[in-house]
Amino acid sequence: MEKINIFRGWRPLAAAGMLLLSAHVLFAYCEALEEPLVRDARKALDQHKVELAFKWVDKDRESEIRTAFDRAVKERETSPATGDATDKIFFEVLGRVHCEGENFPFLGENPAGPHVHPVRQEIDRALSTDEVDDLSQRISSEVSKGIHERFDKVRQFEAGQQDNVDIARKYVDAYVDYVDYVEKIHRDAMEGRNAGKHG
């Protein structure tokens, strides 16, 4: 099946007007959700159940999704030849509304005013004592705890999402948080690993 990039057309927006917003982080976030979002949107169309797509948007945006959904269903029924194009429009609307509702989150820390991060003293202490094991173990433990907590929360809402839109929305929120957390940690780890490389 052809992979559909429903967010590709938004990239110029980031270059033109998102000021302090990192385009790399912004679209990494949206595109990370593309596959499950499109999968649910396609299932909604196939089963004629727009409610399957509602979990990706806030309640006050459901009417916008329903309008795009009804149009896609009608095109499928009356003009099968153009159905795929209309499906993609529905996917794009759902993706856009979802990302607008999230306000393009996961931008990393943006502290207001100067301050010293709580772990900074431990970072410096490790250097001064030439002993980094305690610091490494603490960070690893906190990261592991964060991943497990978010994983467990996704599982908590996964089973009940099929029959309850409110639970399904909680599932999406938990899934987004889980994906963001793990991807940010991995991205920071990889960027840090390559930071000292030259040539």
Secondary structure, 3 states (H helix, E strand, C coil): CCCCCCCHHHHHHHHHHCCCCCHHHHHHHHHHCHHHHHHHHHHHHHHCCCHHHHCCCCHHHHHHHHHHHHHHHHHHHHCHHHHHHHHHHHHHHHHHHHHHHHCCCCCCCCCCCCCCCCCHHHHHHHHHHCCCHHHHHHHHHHHHHHHHHHHHHHHHHHHHHHCCHHHHHHHHHHHHHHHHHHHHHHHHHHHHHHCCCCC
